[in-house]
Amino acid sequence: MDNSARDMRGLSGIKSVGEISVSDPRVISRSTSREFCSSFCALGGFLYFGLQNAKACFCSWDFGSLTPAEESDCNMTCNGNSSQMCGGPWRNSVFALTHPKRSCFKQSQMPSLNVLSTLPTSWSIAAQTALDCLIPCEASADCQAVIFSGQQRLCHLLRFAYPPASLSSTDGDYFVRG
């Protein structure tokens, strides 16, 4: 049972991911469905997603800090798919995300979409090679992509598959978990 404290807070401090606006700590959309929310939360590597009040999508690495509600309280159909239930008022329908073992990275063009946040969504480390970036990213559940700048000998590890706005013009090689 959610309340003003919110149980699922993985998007706290995030303003937007790509073209999707975040209303701290959730996404509100007319197209909310299980598919929409799971795809969105997968961009950040979250373990769980929650649907609430027919239109809200929450992402989190954990949940259950608040009193559980009755399953019958989650009785609102999703705005984006009326055959699915999307929680209820202050009630989350919670689902686990299963990520395949993603130990490989693919190099691609830097995405034109980025993340706006009041909290850090990247961290930097010294690196001589792209491999110096990929190894620590692989070891961190919070890392979804990297930017390697050979000129600066610097690696930017990214919490989301999109770079933060502050790194959107960084020159370097971009790798995303495959």
C-alpha positions as CSV (number, residue, x, y, z in Angstrom):
1,M,0.0,0.0,0.0
2,D,1.7,3.2,-1.2
3,N,1.4,6.6,0.5
4,S,3.0,10.0,0.1
5,A,6.3,8.4,1.2
6,R,6.2,6.1,-1.9
7,D,7.5,2.5,-1.8
8,M,9.1,2.4,-5.2
9,R,11.6,5.3,-5.5
10,G,14.1,4.3,-8.2
11,L,13.3,7.3,-10.3
12,S,13.7,9.9,-7.5
13,G,15.5,12.9,-8.8
14,I,15.1,12.0,-12.4
15,K,13.5,14.6,-14.6
16,S,13.4,12.7,-17.9
17,V,14.8,9.7,-19.7
18,G,15.0,10.2,-23.4
19,E,11.7,11.8,-24.5
20,I,9.8,10.5,-21.5
21,S,9.2,13.0,-18.6
22,V,9.4,11.8,-15.0
23,S,7.1,13.2,-12.3
24,D,9.3,12.4,-9.3
25,P,9.3,9.4,-8.7
26,R,7.1,8.1,-11.5
27,V,6.1,8.3,-15.1
28,I,2.5,9.3,-15.9
29,S,1.3,8.4,-19.3
30,R,-1.8,7.8,-21.3
31,S,-0.2,4.8,-22.8
32,T,0.7,3.1,-19.5
33,S,0.7,-0.7,-19.8
34,R,2.9,-3.6,-18.5
35,E,4.9,-3.4,-21.7
36,F,5.5,0.3,-21.6
37,C,6.5,0.3,-17.9
38,S,8.8,-2.8,-18.2
39,S,10.5,-1.4,-21.2
40,F,11.0,2.0,-19.6
41,C,12.3,0.5,-16.3
42,A,14.7,-1.8,-18.2
43,L,16.6,1.3,-19.5
44,G,17.8,1.8,-16.0
45,G,18.4,-1.9,-15.2
46,F,15.8,-1.9,-12.4
47,L,14.7,-5.2,-10.9
48,Y,11.0,-4.2,-10.4
49,F,8.3,-2.1,-11.9
50,G,5.0,-1.0,-10.4
51,L,1.8,0.2,-12.0
52,Q,-0.6,2.5,-10.1
53,N,-3.9,4.3,-10.6
54,A,-4.2,3.2,-14.3
55,K,-1.6,5.7,-15.5
56,A,1.6,5.7,-13.3
57,C,4.7,3.7,-13.8
58,F,7.3,3.2,-11.0
59,C,10.8,1.6,-11.2
60,S,12.7,0.2,-8.3
61,W,15.5,-2.1,-7.2
62,D,13.4,-3.2,-4.2
63,F,9.9,-2.8,-2.8
64,G,7.8,-3.8,0.2
65,S,8.9,-1.1,2.8
66,L,5.2,-0.2,3.2
67,T,2.2,-2.3,4.3
68,P,1.0,-4.7,1.6
69,A,-2.5,-4.0,0.2
70,E,-5.1,-6.6,-0.7
71,E,-4.7,-7.8,-4.3
72,S,-8.3,-6.8,-4.9
73,D,-7.4,-3.2,-4.3
74,C,-5.5,-3.2,-7.6
75,N,-8.6,-3.0,-9.8
76,M,-8.0,-0.3,-12.3
77,T,-7.3,-1.1,-15.9
78,C,-4.3,0.3,-17.7
79,N,-4.7,3.5,-19.8
80,G,-2.6,1.9,-22.5
81,N,-4.1,-1.6,-22.4
82,S,-7.6,-2.1,-21.0
83,S,-7.0,-5.9,-20.7
84,Q,-4.4,-5.3,-18.0
85,M,-4.7,-4.2,-14.4
86,C,-2.6,-1.2,-13.4
87,G,-2.9,-1.0,-9.6
88,G,-5.4,1.3,-7.9
89,P,-5.4,4.6,-6.0
90,W,-2.2,4.5,-3.9
91,R,-1.8,0.8,-4.8
92,N,1.0,-0.7,-6.9
93,S,0.7,-3.8,-9.0
94,V,4.3,-4.9,-8.8
95,F,6.2,-7.1,-11.3
96,A,9.7,-8.4,-11.5
97,L,11.9,-7.6,-14.5
98,T,14.1,-10.5,-15.7
99,H,17.2,-9.3,-17.5
100,P,19.1,-11.9,-19.5
101,K,22.7,-12.4,-18.5
102,R,24.1,-9.3,-20.2
103,S,27.8,-9.8,-20.2
104,C,28.4,-8.4,-23.6
105,F,28.4,-4.8,-24.8
106,K,27.8,-3.5,-28.3
107,Q,29.3,-0.3,-29.6
108,S,26.9,2.1,-31.3
109,Q,26.3,5.7,-32.0
110,M,25.8,8.0,-29.0
111,P,22.0,8.3,-28.6
112,S,20.5,11.6,-29.2
113,L,18.2,11.1,-26.2
114,N,19.6,11.9,-22.7
115,V,18.7,11.8,-19.0
116,L,17.9,14.9,-17.1
117,S,18.3,14.5,-13.3
118,T,18.9,16.4,-10.1
119,L,21.0,13.4,-8.9
120,P,24.1,12.0,-10.6
121,T,23.3,9.3,-13.2
122,S,27.0,8.8,-14.2
123,W,30.4,8.5,-12.6
124,S,33.8,8.8,-14.2
125,I,37.0,6.8,-13.8
126,A,40.5,6.9,-15.4
127,A,40.9,4.5,-18.3
128,Q,43.6,3.7,-20.8
129,T,41.4,1.6,-23.1
130,A,37.7,0.9,-23.7
131,L,38.2,-2.4,-21.9
132,D,39.1,-0.4,-18.7
133,C,35.5,1.0,-18.9
134,L,33.7,-2.2,-19.8
135,I,35.1,-4.3,-17.0
136,P,33.9,-2.1,-14.1
137,C,30.6,-1.5,-15.9
138,E,30.0,-5.2,-16.1
139,A,30.8,-5.6,-12.4
140,S,28.2,-2.9,-11.4
141,A,24.5,-3.6,-11.5
142,D,24.0,0.2,-11.7
143,C,25.9,0.5,-15.0
144,Q,24.0,0.2,-18.3
145,A,26.3,1.9,-20.7
146,V,29.7,3.6,-21.0
147,I,31.4,6.4,-22.9
148,F,35.1,6.0,-23.4
149,S,37.1,9.1,-24.2
150,G,40.5,8.0,-25.4
151,Q,41.8,11.6,-25.7
152,Q,40.9,12.4,-22.1
153,R,41.8,8.8,-20.9
154,L,38.5,8.9,-19.1
155,C,35.5,6.6,-18.8
156,H,32.0,7.7,-18.0
157,L,29.8,4.9,-16.5
158,L,26.1,5.5,-17.1
159,R,23.2,4.4,-14.9
160,F,20.8,4.5,-17.8
161,A,21.2,3.4,-21.4
162,Y,21.2,7.2,-22.3
163,P,23.8,9.6,-21.2
164,P,23.0,12.5,-18.8
165,A,22.5,15.8,-20.5
166,S,25.9,17.0,-19.2
167,L,27.7,14.3,-21.2
168,S,25.5,14.5,-24.4
169,S,28.2,16.3,-26.4
170,T,31.1,14.2,-25.0
171,D,33.4,12.9,-27.8
172,G,34.1,9.2,-27.4
173,D,33.1,5.6,-28.0
174,Y,29.7,4.6,-26.7
175,F,28.9,1.1,-25.6
176,V,25.6,-0.3,-24.2
177,R,24.9,-3.6,-22.6
178,G,23.6,-6.1,-25.1
